[in-house]
Amino acid sequence: MNPAKTLSMDKRYGHKNGNIINMRKTRIGFVSLGCPKNQIDTEVMLHELIQEGYEIVAEDIKADIIIINTCAFITSAKKEAIDNILDIAWLKKKRLRGIIVTGCLAERYREQLLTEMPEIDAVLGTGSIHDIVRAVRHVDEKTKNSKHSSGGIVDGEADSKAENEKYRLASEGKEVKSEEEMLCVNTSEQDKFSSFIDKNKLSLGGDRAVTTPEYFAYMKIAEGCDNCCTYCIIPKLRGNFRSRPIEELISEAKTLEGLGVKELVLVAQDTSRYGEDLYGEYSLAKLIRAITENTKIPWIRILYCYPDKITDELIEEFKNNSRLVNYIDIPIQHISDSVLRRMNRHGGSAVIRNAVDRLRKNVPGIVIRTTAIVGFPGETEEEFSELCEYIKEAHFERFGAFTYSREEDTPAYDFENQIDEQIKQDRYDIIMKQQMEISDRQNRKKLGKTLQVICEGYDPVSETYFGRSYADAPEIDGKIYFSSERKLSEGEFVSVKINDILDYDLIGKVVEK
């Protein structure tokens, strides 16, 4: 889970243009939680607010209105989102006038947020990110003449509840009186604003204000998911799988290149399925070739591929395309066939083993990242041991584990033989200790080797630069810390000779050619 990101826009504005016009006094703070896919939604909302003249500030104490874009994938994500809301709520005692909650928590718990959290002034579901300007205007108008926000429903409580019921009906596909009633609440000064538009009708892509460092950016190539794993709530929160056209993605990649991007990270809930809905076949390799042919971005990286969709064409692209870095994220979740069937994962153990073996055989130096769930309902000691043995056998370069999170509105919630929380934690500790030993052996093999590294910055405490090789995805993998006899810039590629190791990180020195 990525940490909360408090965002400000001080360098780059947007996909097409981001000219700040009609600057208003109202200052907007943003907190973005969860995965890169959610971060891109944040960037879309930021762009729309900037275009309307709102000032984006990083410091919470300077914001008039704070927007929290939330995750709600598992229990820890929900807790993080709620904690952020409550942590920010105290600012209403000072200058903060409003809190707007967007994203997956808003989509999943709309009624509870509207009725049980008076700290919140507006709520937008995952299909309503383009309503962010209207939400800000509503909160702004409601509170601008007050010294402090009331933080909840007061005199207009009855009217607000009536409007919320209209939202509920609309979200369930039931008839409401008008489109206006579906899209916004009434304009009573004390009402909360809410918007829950059908997420499957959300327009994909669009202009966005890039919040990552200048040298890298994420690009969402598809939205939603149809896999329906029994433990996962994502399809209900994000809707059906929908790919973006290749032409649109090429245009965005060119724009990002013009902003200085040197590493483009392709993301979706299932990147390996890209294009099936538009072109009748898996088209990720075709997309990568098109980006390569139409830009000069040095590094292209893909995350979140499913093992049953690792095509021969994609493997050939790894072999033949020097700008597609030899790194792939394949979440396997387990290796036991019985557990995989209960999870409703496609393909089973044989498919996972085959995908990993084909990549190892055909792509020298391939770095494979994966994740697994321990403590899934009914997981026996034998099934857990089978997972541990495969993790040792596959020798994954990057590995993360999660304890099973029991989520309401998923089939697995009602499964028998739920695992005790302490047993889950014990299994997590065992498998991560095992992976630490694997990582240590892998890192030791890099001693004395020289790696191409993208410089990400300078740490004044340790007095070293830090960055990543192709083997490290941004924000989730380890770092390389290194010294240099000359001053380096962010985004600069350098050659670093490795001379020491940490648990997951490497230490080295720049060597000039």
C-alpha positions as CSV (number, residue, x, y, z in Angstrom):
1,M,0.0,0.0,0.0
2,N,1.5,3.4,-1.0
3,P,1.6,6.0,1.8
4,A,-0.6,9.0,1.7
5,K,0.6,11.7,-0.7
6,T,-0.1,15.3,0.0
7,L,0.2,16.9,-3.4
8,S,0.9,20.4,-4.8
9,M,1.4,21.6,-8.3
10,D,4.5,23.6,-8.7
11,K,6.0,22.3,-12.0
12,R,3.9,20.6,-14.5
13,Y,0.3,21.2,-15.5
14,G,-1.4,18.7,-17.5
15,H,-1.7,16.6,-20.5
16,K,-2.5,19.3,-23.0
17,N,-2.1,22.6,-21.2
18,G,-2.5,23.8,-17.7
19,N,-2.6,27.5,-17.8
20,I,-3.8,28.9,-14.6
21,I,-6.6,31.3,-15.2
22,N,-8.9,33.4,-13.0
23,M,-6.9,32.5,-9.9
24,R,-9.2,32.4,-6.8
25,K,-8.4,32.9,-3.2
26,T,-9.8,29.4,-2.3
27,R,-6.9,27.1,-1.7
28,I,-7.3,23.3,-2.3
29,G,-5.2,20.6,-0.6
30,F,-5.1,17.1,-1.9
31,V,-4.3,13.8,-0.2
32,S,-4.0,10.8,-2.5
33,L,-4.1,7.3,-1.1
34,G,-3.7,3.8,-2.6
35,C,-2.3,2.6,-5.9
36,P,-1.0,4.5,-9.0
37,K,-4.3,4.0,-10.7
38,N,-6.0,6.0,-8.0
39,Q,-3.2,8.6,-8.2
40,I,-4.0,9.1,-11.9
41,D,-7.7,9.9,-10.9
42,T,-6.3,12.4,-8.5
43,E,-4.3,14.0,-11.3
44,V,-7.4,14.3,-13.4
45,M,-9.2,16.1,-10.6
46,L,-6.2,18.3,-10.0
47,H,-6.2,19.4,-13.7
48,E,-9.8,20.3,-13.7
49,L,-9.5,22.4,-10.5
50,I,-6.4,24.2,-11.8
51,Q,-8.2,25.0,-15.1
52,E,-10.9,26.6,-13.0
53,G,-8.4,28.8,-11.2
54,Y,-8.1,27.1,-7.9
55,E,-4.8,27.2,-6.1
56,I,-3.4,23.8,-5.1
57,V,-1.3,23.8,-1.9
58,A,0.6,21.1,-0.2
59,E,0.5,22.4,3.4
60,D,-2.7,21.2,5.1
61,I,-2.7,24.3,7.3
62,K,-2.9,26.6,4.3
63,A,-5.8,24.8,2.6
64,D,-9.4,26.1,2.7
65,I,-10.8,22.8,1.3
66,I,-9.0,19.4,1.4
67,I,-9.8,16.6,-1.0
68,I,-9.0,13.0,0.1
69,N,-8.9,10.5,-2.7
70,T,-9.3,7.2,-0.9
71,C,-8.6,3.5,-1.3
72,A,-10.8,0.7,0.2
73,F,-9.3,-2.5,-1.2
74,I,-8.6,-4.2,2.1
75,T,-9.1,-3.4,5.8
76,S,-5.8,-1.6,6.2
77,A,-6.6,0.7,3.3
78,K,-10.0,1.5,4.8
79,K,-8.4,2.2,8.1
80,E,-5.8,4.5,6.5
81,A,-8.5,6.4,4.7
82,I,-10.6,6.9,7.8
83,D,-7.6,7.9,9.9
84,N,-6.7,10.5,7.3
85,I,-10.2,12.0,7.4
86,L,-10.2,12.2,11.1
87,D,-6.6,13.5,11.2
88,I,-7.6,16.3,8.9
89,A,-11.0,17.1,10.6
90,W,-9.3,18.9,13.5
91,L,-8.2,21.5,11.1
92,K,-11.8,22.7,10.9
93,K,-11.1,24.3,14.3
94,K,-8.6,26.5,12.5
95,R,-8.9,27.8,8.9
96,L,-10.1,24.6,7.1
97,R,-13.6,25.1,5.7
98,G,-14.4,21.8,4.0
99,I,-13.5,18.1,3.5
100,I,-14.3,16.3,0.3
101,V,-13.9,12.5,0.1
102,T,-13.6,10.7,-3.3
103,G,-12.5,7.3,-4.6
104,C,-13.1,3.8,-3.5
105,L,-14.0,4.4,0.2
106,A,-16.6,6.9,-1.1
107,E,-17.9,4.4,-3.6
108,R,-18.1,1.6,-1.2
109,Y,-19.5,3.3,1.9
110,R,-21.4,6.2,0.4
111,E,-24.3,6.1,2.9
112,Q,-22.2,5.7,6.0
113,L,-19.9,8.6,5.0
114,L,-22.9,10.9,4.2
115,T,-24.8,10.1,7.4
116,E,-22.3,9.0,10.0
117,M,-19.3,11.3,9.4
118,P,-20.3,15.0,10.1
119,E,-16.7,15.9,9.4
120,I,-17.2,15.4,5.6
121,D,-18.9,18.0,3.4
122,A,-19.0,16.2,0.1
123,V,-18.6,12.7,-1.2
124,L,-17.9,11.6,-4.8
125,G,-17.9,8.0,-6.1
126,T,-15.4,6.5,-8.5
127,G,-17.5,7.4,-11.5
128,S,-17.9,11.1,-10.5
129,I,-14.3,12.5,-10.6
130,H,-15.4,15.0,-13.2
131,D,-17.8,16.4,-10.7
132,I,-15.0,17.6,-8.5
133,V,-15.3,21.3,-9.6
134,R,-19.0,21.3,-8.8
135,A,-18.3,19.7,-5.4
136,V,-15.7,22.3,-4.5
137,R,-18.0,25.1,-5.6
138,H,-20.8,23.8,-3.5
139,V,-18.6,23.5,-0.4
140,D,-17.0,26.8,-1.1
141,E,-20.3,28.6,-1.4
142,K,-21.7,26.9,1.6
143,T,-18.8,27.8,3.9
144,K,-17.2,31.0,2.5
145,N,-19.3,33.3,4.6
146,S,-18.7,31.3,7.8
147,K,-15.6,31.6,9.9
148,H,-15.5,27.8,10.3
149,S,-17.4,25.0,8.6
150,S,-20.1,23.4,10.6
151,G,-18.8,20.0,9.4
152,G,-22.2,18.4,9.0
153,I,-25.9,18.4,8.3
154,V,-27.7,20.9,10.5
155,D,-31.0,22.6,9.7
156,G,-31.3,21.0,6.3
157,E,-30.8,17.4,7.6
158,A,-34.2,16.2,6.4
159,D,-33.7,17.6,2.9
160,S,-30.2,16.2,2.7
161,K,-31.4,12.7,3.7
162,A,-34.1,12.9,1.0
163,E,-31.5,13.8,-1.6
164,N,-29.2,11.0,-0.5
165,E,-32.0,8.6,-1.0
166,K,-32.3,9.8,-4.6
167,Y,-28.7,9.1,-5.1
168,R,-29.1,5.6,-3.7
169,L,-31.9,4.9,-6.1
170,A,-30.0,6.3,-9.0
171,S,-26.9,4.2,-8.2
172,E,-29.1,1.1,-8.1
173,G,-30.6,1.8,-11.5
174,K,-34.0,2.8,-10.1
175,E,-36.0,5.8,-11.4
176,V,-35.5,9.3,-10.0
177,K,-37.4,12.4,-11.1
178,S,-34.7,14.0,-13.2
179,E,-31.1,13.9,-14.2
180,E,-30.4,16.9,-12.0
181,E,-31.6,14.9,-9.0
182,M,-29.2,12.1,-10.0
183,L,-26.2,14.2,-10.3
184,C,-26.4,16.6,-7.4
185,V,-28.1,17.3,-4.1
186,N,-30.4,20.3,-3.5
187,T,-28.8,23.6,-2.9
188,S,-29.7,24.1,0.7
189,E,-26.8,25.8,2.4
190,Q,-26.3,23.1,5.0
191,D,-26.6,20.1,2.7
192,K,-23.7,17.8,1.8
193,F,-22.8,17.5,-1.8
194,S,-22.8,13.9,-3.2
195,S,-22.4,12.4,-6.7
196,F,-22.5,8.7,-7.6
197,I,-22.6,8.4,-11.4
198,D,-22.4,5.0,-13.0
199,K,-18.7,4.1,-12.9
200,N,-19.0,2.2,-16.2
201,K,-19.9,5.5,-17.9
202,L,-16.8,7.3,-16.7
203,S,-14.9,8.7,-19.6
204,L,-11.4,7.3,-19.5
205,G,-8.2,9.3,-20.0
206,G,-8.3,13.1,-20.3
207,D,-6.1,15.9,-19.3
208,R,-4.3,15.5,-15.9
209,A,-1.8,17.4,-13.8
210,V,1.2,15.1,-13.4
211,T,2.2,14.8,-9.7
212,T,5.1,12.3,-10.0
213,P,8.7,13.6,-10.3
214,E,9.5,15.0,-13.7
215,Y,11.4,11.9,-14.9
216,F,8.6,9.3,-14.5
217,A,4.9,9.0,-14.9
218,Y,2.1,6.4,-14.7
219,M,-0.3,5.9,-17.6
220,K,-3.6,4.1,-17.0
221,I,-4.3,1.9,-20.1
222,A,-7.5,0.4,-18.9
223,E,-10.1,0.7,-16.1
224,G,-12.1,-1.8,-14.1
225,C,-11.9,-5.6,-13.8
226,D,-14.0,-8.6,-14.8
227,N,-11.9,-11.3,-13.1
228,C,-14.2,-11.6,-10.0
229,C,-11.7,-13.1,-7.6
230,T,-13.7,-14.2,-4.5
231,Y,-11.7,-12.0,-2.1
232,C,-11.7,-8.8,-4.2
233,I,-14.1,-5.9,-4.1
234,I,-12.5,-4.0,-7.0
235,P,-15.0,-4.9,-9.8
236,K,-17.8,-3.5,-7.6
237,L,-15.8,-0.3,-7.0
238,R,-14.3,0.2,-10.4
239,G,-16.8,-1.4,-12.8
240,N,-16.3,-3.5,-15.9
241,F,-12.9,-3.9,-17.7
242,R,-12.6,-1.1,-20.3
243,S,-9.5,-0.5,-22.4
244,R,-8.4,2.9,-23.8
245,P,-7.7,3.1,-27.6
246,I,-4.1,2.8,-28.7
247,E,-4.2,6.1,-30.5
248,E,-5.3,7.9,-27.4
249,L,-2.5,6.3,-25.3
250,I,0.1,7.2,-27.9
251,S,-1.0,10.8,-27.8
252,E,-0.7,10.8,-24.0
253,A,2.7,9.2,-24.1
254,K,3.9,11.8,-26.5
255,T,2.7,14.6,-24.1
256,L,4.4,12.9,-21.1
257,E,7.6,12.7,-23.1
258,G,7.3,16.4,-23.8
259,L,7.1,17.0,-20.0
260,G,10.4,15.3,-19.5
261,V,9.3,11.7,-18.7
262,K,12.1,9.1,-19.0
263,E,10.2,6.2,-17.5
264,L,6.7,5.4,-18.4
265,V,4.9,2.9,-16.2
266,L,1.8,1.3,-17.7
267,V,-0.9,0.4,-15.2
268,A,-4.4,-1.1,-15.1
269,Q,-6.2,-3.6,-12.9
270,D,-5.1,-6.3,-15.4
271,T,-2.7,-4.8,-17.9
272,S,-2.2,-8.2,-19.7
273,R,-5.8,-8.2,-20.8
274,Y,-5.4,-4.8,-22.5
275,G,-7.2,-4.5,-25.8
276,E,-9.4,-7.6,-25.7
277,D,-12.6,-5.6,-25.4
278,L,-11.6,-3.2,-28.2
279,Y,-9.7,-5.4,-30.6
280,G,-10.8,-8.9,-29.8
281,E,-7.3,-10.0,-28.7
282,Y,-4.8,-9.3,-26.0
283,S,-2.9,-6.3,-27.4
284,L,-0.4,-5.2,-24.7
285,A,2.6,-6.1,-26.8
286,K,1.1,-4.1,-29.7
287,L,0.6,-1.1,-27.5
288,I,4.1,-1.3,-26.2
289,R,5.5,-1.4,-29.8
290,A,3.3,1.6,-30.8
291,I,4.6,3.7,-27.8
292,T,8.2,2.7,-28.7
293,E,7.8,3.6,-32.3
294,N,6.1,7.0,-31.5
295,T,8.3,8.2,-28.6
296,K,11.9,8.1,-27.4
297,I,11.1,7.4,-23.8
298,P,14.0,5.2,-22.6
299,W,12.2,3.0,-20.1
300,I,8.8,1.5,-20.5
301,R,7.6,-0.6,-17.5
302,I,4.5,-2.7,-17.0
303,L,2.7,-3.6,-13.8
304,Y,-0.2,-5.9,-12.8
305,C,-0.1,-8.7,-15.4
306,Y,-2.0,-11.9,-14.9
307,P,-0.2,-15.2,-15.5
308,D,-2.9,-16.7,-17.7
309,K,-2.5,-13.8,-20.2
310,I,1.3,-13.8,-20.6
311,T,1.3,-14.3,-24.3
312,D,4.2,-15.4,-26.5
313,E,3.9,-12.1,-28.3
314,L,4.5,-10.2,-25.0
315,I,7.5,-12.4,-24.2
316,E,8.9,-11.7,-27.7
317,E,8.5,-8.0,-27.0
318,F,10.6,-8.3,-23.9
319,K,13.3,-10.1,-25.9
320,N,13.4,-7.7,-28.8
321,N,12.5,-4.3,-27.4
322,S,15.4,-2.8,-25.5
323,R,13.3,0.0,-24.1
324,L,10.8,-2.3,-22.5
325,V,12.7,-2.9,-19.2
326,N,13.0,-6.6,-18.2
327,Y,10.7,-6.3,-15.3
328,I,7.2,-7.7,-14.9
329,D,4.7,-7.7,-12.0
330,I,2.6,-10.9,-11.9
331,P,0.4,-11.3,-8.8
332,I,0.0,-15.0,-8.4
333,Q,-1.8,-14.8,-5.0
334,H,-1.1,-18.5,-4.3
335,I,0.2,-21.7,-5.9
336,S,-2.0,-24.4,-4.4
337,D,-4.7,-25.4,-6.9
338,S,-7.3,-25.9,-4.2
339,V,-6.7,-22.4,-2.8
340,L,-6.6,-20.9,-6.3
341,R,-10.0,-22.5,-7.1
342,R,-11.5,-21.1,-3.9
343,M,-10.1,-17.7,-4.9
344,N,-11.6,-18.1,-8.5
345,R,-8.1,-17.4,-10.0
346,H,-7.9,-18.4,-13.6
347,G,-5.6,-21.1,-14.8
348,G,-4.3,-22.7,-11.6
349,S,-0.8,-23.7,-10.6
350,A,0.3,-25.1,-14.0
351,V,-0.4,-21.8,-15.7
352,I,1.6,-19.8,-13.1
353,R,4.5,-22.2,-13.3
354,N,4.4,-22.1,-17.1
355,A,4.3,-18.3,-17.3
356,V,7.3,-17.9,-14.9
357,D,9.3,-20.7,-16.7
358,R,8.7,-19.2,-20.1
359,L,9.8,-15.7,-19.0
360,R,13.0,-17.1,-17.3
361,K,13.9,-19.2,-20.3
362,N,13.3,-16.5,-23.0
363,V,14.2,-13.2,-21.3
364,P,17.7,-13.2,-19.7
365,G,17.8,-11.0,-16.7
366,I,14.0,-10.8,-16.3
367,V,13.0,-9.4,-12.9
368,I,9.7,-10.9,-11.7
369,R,7.7,-9.2,-8.9
370,T,4.7,-11.1,-7.4
371,T,2.4,-11.0,-4.4
372,A,0.6,-13.7,-2.5
373,I,-2.2,-13.9,0.1
374,V,-1.7,-16.0,3.2
375,G,-4.4,-17.1,5.5
376,F,-7.2,-17.4,2.9
377,P,-10.2,-19.2,4.3
378,G,-9.5,-22.9,4.6
379,E,-5.8,-22.6,3.9
380,T,-4.2,-25.6,5.5
381,E,-0.6,-25.9,6.8
382,E,0.1,-28.2,3.8
383,E,-1.2,-25.5,1.3
384,F,0.8,-22.8,3.0
385,S,3.9,-25.0,2.9
386,E,3.3,-25.6,-0.8
387,L,3.3,-21.8,-1.3
388,C,6.5,-21.3,0.6
389,E,8.2,-24.1,-1.3
390,Y,7.3,-22.5,-4.6
391,I,8.4,-19.1,-3.6
392,K,11.8,-20.6,-2.8
393,E,11.8,-22.5,-6.1
394,A,10.8,-19.6,-8.3
395,H,13.3,-17.3,-6.5
396,F,11.3,-14.2,-7.2
397,E,13.4,-11.1,-7.3
398,R,10.6,-9.1,-5.8
399,F,7.9,-10.5,-3.5
400,G,5.2,-9.1,-1.2
401,A,2.6,-10.8,0.9
402,F,-0.7,-9.8,2.4
403,T,-2.7,-11.5,5.1
404,Y,-6.2,-12.3,3.9
405,S,-8.6,-9.4,4.5
406,R,-12.2,-10.5,5.1
407,E,-14.2,-8.0,3.0
408,E,-18.0,-7.7,3.1
409,D,-19.8,-8.0,-0.2
410,T,-17.3,-10.6,-1.5
411,P,-18.0,-14.3,-1.8
412,A,-15.0,-15.3,0.4
413,Y,-16.5,-13.3,3.3
414,D,-19.0,-16.1,3.9
415,F,-16.6,-19.0,3.3
416,E,-16.2,-21.5,6.1
417,N,-13.0,-22.1,8.0
418,Q,-11.9,-18.5,8.4
419,I,-8.3,-18.4,9.6
420,D,-7.4,-17.0,13.0
421,E,-5.7,-13.6,12.8
422,Q,-2.7,-14.7,14.7
423,I,-2.2,-17.6,12.4
424,K,-2.4,-15.3,9.4
425,Q,0.3,-13.0,10.9
426,D,2.5,-16.0,11.8
427,R,2.3,-17.2,8.2
428,Y,3.1,-13.7,6.9
429,D,6.1,-13.5,9.1
430,I,7.4,-16.9,8.0
431,I,7.1,-16.2,4.3
432,M,8.6,-12.7,4.5
433,K,11.5,-14.0,6.5
434,Q,12.0,-16.5,3.8
435,Q,11.9,-13.8,1.1
436,M,14.4,-11.7,3.0
437,E,16.9,-14.5,2.8
438,I,16.2,-14.9,-1.0
439,S,16.7,-11.1,-1.5
440,D,20.0,-11.2,0.4
441,R,21.3,-13.9,-1.8
442,Q,20.2,-12.0,-4.9
443,N,21.7,-8.8,-3.7
444,R,25.1,-10.4,-2.9
445,K,25.3,-11.6,-6.6
446,K,25.2,-7.9,-7.6
447,L,28.4,-7.0,-5.6
448,G,31.0,-5.7,-7.9
449,K,28.6,-5.3,-10.8
450,T,27.9,-2.0,-12.6
451,L,24.2,-1.1,-13.0
452,Q,22.5,1.6,-15.0
453,V,20.6,3.8,-12.5
454,I,18.2,6.6,-12.8
455,C,19.0,9.3,-10.2
456,E,16.0,10.2,-8.1
457,G,17.5,12.7,-5.7
458,Y,20.0,13.5,-2.9
459,D,19.8,12.6,0.7
460,P,21.5,15.3,2.8
461,V,21.5,13.1,6.0
462,S,23.5,10.2,4.4
463,E,25.2,12.6,1.9
464,T,24.4,10.2,-0.9
465,Y,22.3,10.2,-4.0
466,F,19.6,7.6,-4.5
467,G,17.9,6.0,-7.4
468,R,16.7,2.8,-9.1
469,S,17.9,0.3,-11.7
470,Y,15.5,-1.4,-14.2
471,A,15.0,-4.0,-11.5
472,D,13.2,-1.6,-9.2
473,A,9.8,-0.1,-9.9
474,P,9.1,3.3,-8.5
475,E,7.5,3.6,-5.0
476,I,7.3,-0.1,-4.4
477,D,10.8,-1.6,-4.7
478,G,14.2,-0.9,-3.1
479,K,16.7,1.9,-3.7
480,I,20.3,2.1,-4.7
481,Y,22.3,4.6,-2.7
482,F,25.4,5.9,-4.3
483,S,28.1,8.6,-4.1
484,S,29.3,10.7,-7.0
485,E,32.3,13.0,-7.5
486,R,30.1,15.4,-9.6
487,K,26.7,17.0,-9.0
488,L,23.9,14.9,-10.5
489,S,20.4,15.9,-11.6
490,E,17.1,14.1,-11.0
491,G,16.2,11.9,-13.9
492,E,19.9,11.5,-15.0
493,F,21.0,8.1,-16.0
494,V,24.4,7.1,-14.4
495,S,26.5,3.9,-14.1
496,V,26.8,2.8,-10.5
497,K,29.2,0.1,-9.3
498,I,27.7,-1.9,-6.3
499,N,30.1,-2.3,-3.4
500,D,27.7,-3.1,-0.4
501,I,24.2,-4.3,0.4
502,L,21.4,-3.7,2.9
503,D,18.3,-5.8,3.5
504,Y,16.6,-4.8,0.3
505,D,18.8,-1.9,-0.9
506,L,22.2,-1.6,-2.6
507,I,25.1,0.8,-2.1
508,G,27.5,1.9,-4.7
509,K,29.5,4.6,-6.5
510,V,29.1,6.4,-9.8
511,V,31.7,5.3,-12.3
512,E,32.3,7.5,-15.3
513,K,32.8,5.8,-18.7
